[in-house]
Structure formats: C-alpha cells, structure tokens
Amino acid sequence: MGAPAGTKGRNGLDNRQVERLREQLQQLKLAALAAVRSSAGELSGEDADLFRDSGLTGDGALAEAEFERDVAGAGQVRTALIEIVAAERRLANGEYGLCVDCGDIIGFARLEAQPAASRCVRCQEKEEKRGGPTHFPG
C-alpha cells in the first residue's frame, strides 16, 4: 500500500518503510495477543487462588490490590491491541501514516517509535492536554 520503491506516497512513506512498519505492527499484535491470553489465565487462576487463600492469612487488601493491578495491566494490553488493529485497518485502507485529526503526515520517525500512532505529534499533544478519550480510528 506504500509508494513504489524510492517514491513516497501521500502519507510520506515509501514502500520499504511501509513494509517495515507493517512487520512491526504484526510483531506488536502477536505480543499483545500473547499478553492478553497470559493475563486472562492469570486473572482466572492465580488471583482466584490469592483471594481464596487471603482468608487464611488476613491479607485480603494485598490480594485485592494485586488483582486490581493485574486487571489494569490487562486493560492496557487490550487497549494497545485495539490500537494495533486500528492501525492495520488504516494501513489496508491507505490511510496509515496520516493524522486522523488534521490529515497531516505523521512521519516515519514517530511511526517507527509508535507504529500504531494515529495522530501527528501536534494533534496528540492537543489531545493529551484536553484529556480526551482514546481514539481508535480504523
């Protein structure tokens, strides 16, 4: 979906860069899927044991805190997975590398550091200052 070798598409990326980023997204997706599966197992097995045994030790608050930490971590991994899938969808639609807010080029350096980025730096900073909801365009 990128431009022919040596030329850049409207997203500012050449074919080699697009393929490199596509591979990074795939690797991130596989890692996120593995983390989701792992966290689901931890939440159902390990934490159930912790809660069951906490009555014996009186450490219910500790067990609850650990459970909340695990749930928060699982939520972050799921959010990352949603962002990755949305980036893959933008890639398939020819919109990858373009800011979802202003339409400007996101830039290879930013995408290389954050392959699922959906906003240019300027719009991302505005969104973070505004404290707006996470956006999963795709």
C-alpha positions in Angstrom: 0.0 0.0 0.0 3.0 2.2 0.0 4.6 4.1 -2.9 6.9 2.4 -5.4 10.5 2.0 -4.2 12.2 5.3 -4.0 9.0 7.4 -4.1 6.8 8.4 -1.2 3.0 8.2 -1.0 0.7 10.8 0.3 1.5 9.6 3.8 5.2 10.4 3.3 6.2 6.8 3.4 7.9 4.8 0.7 7.2 1.1 0.1 10.2 -0.1 2.2 9.1 2.0 5.2 5.5 0.8 4.9 6.6 -2.9 4.9 8.9 -2.3 7.8 6.1 -0.7 9.8 3.7 -3.4 8.8 6.1 -6.0 10.2 6.4 -4.1 13.4 2.7 -3.9 13.8 2.4 -7.6 13.2 5.1 -8.3 15.9 3.3 -6.0 18.3 0.0 -7.6 17.6 1.4 -11.1 18.3 3.0 -9.9 21.5 -0.2 -8.2 22.6 -2.3 -11.3 21.8 0.0 -13.4 23.9 -0.1 -10.9 26.8 -3.9 -10.9 26.7 -4.0 -14.7 26.8 -1.5 -14.8 29.6 -3.3 -12.1 31.6 -6.6 -13.9 31.2 -5.1 -17.0 32.6 -3.5 -15.2 35.5 -6.7 -13.4 36.3 -8.7 -16.6 36.4 -6.2 -18.9 38.1 -3.6 -17.1 40.2 -5.8 -14.4 41.5 -8.6 -16.8 42.4 -6.1 -18.7 44.5 -4.9 -15.5 46.1 -8.5 -14.5 47.0 -9.3 -17.9 48.3 -6.1 -18.1 50.4 -6.3 -14.5 51.7 -8.9 -15.5 54.3 -6.3 -17.7 55.9 -3.6 -15.0 56.0 -5.8 -11.9 56.5 -4.1 -10.3 53.5 -7.3 -9.5 51.6 -6.3 -6.0 50.9 -3.0 -7.1 49.4 -4.8 -9.7 47.2 -7.3 -7.1 46.1 -4.5 -4.6 45.2 -2.7 -7.3 43.2 -5.9 -8.2 41.4 -6.6 -4.6 40.6 -3.1 -4.1 39.2 -3.5 -7.2 37.0 -6.9 -6.0 35.7 -5.4 -2.6 34.9 -2.5 -4.2 33.1 -4.8 -6.4 31.1 -6.8 -3.4 30.2 -3.7 -1.6 28.9 -2.8 -4.6 26.8 -6.3 -4.8 25.3 -6.1 -1.0 24.6 -2.8 -1.5 22.8 -4.2 -4.4 20.8 -7.2 -2.3 19.7 -4.8 0.5 18.6 -2.7 -2.0 16.6 -5.8 -3.5 14.9 -7.0 0.1 14.0 -3.5 0.9 12.6 -3.6 -2.3 10.5 -7.1 -1.3 9.2 -5.7 2.2 8.3 -2.8 0.5 6.5 -5.2 -1.6 4.5 -7.4 1.5 3.6 -4.4 3.6 2.6 -4.8 6.0 5.5 -1.9 4.8 7.6 0.6 7.5 8.4 -1.9 10.3 8.1 -3.2 12.1 11.3 -6.8 11.2 12.0 -7.5 14.7 13.3 -5.8 17.1 10.8 -4.8 14.8 7.9 -1.1 15.8 8.0 1.7 13.3 7.7 2.6 11.6 11.0 6.2 11.0 9.9 8.3 7.9 9.7 10.3 8.6 12.9 7.1 8.8 15.0 5.6 5.7 13.4 8.8 3.8 13.9 8.8 4.7 17.6 5.0 4.2 17.9 3.7 2.1 14.9 0.1 2.3 16.0 0.2 6.1 16.3 -3.0 7.7 14.8 -2.1 11.3 15.3 0.7 13.6 14.4 2.7 15.0 17.4 0.9 18.3 17.4 -2.6 16.8 17.5 -1.5 14.1 20.0 -0.2 16.9 22.4 -3.5 18.8 22.0 -5.5 15.6 22.8 -3.4 14.9 25.9 -3.8 18.4 27.1 -7.5 18.2 26.6 -7.6 14.8 28.3 -9.8 13.5 25.7 -10.8 9.8 25.2 -8.6 7.5 23.3 -9.4 7.4 19.6 -9.2 4.1 17.7 -10.0 5.2 14.1 -9.8 2.5 11.6 
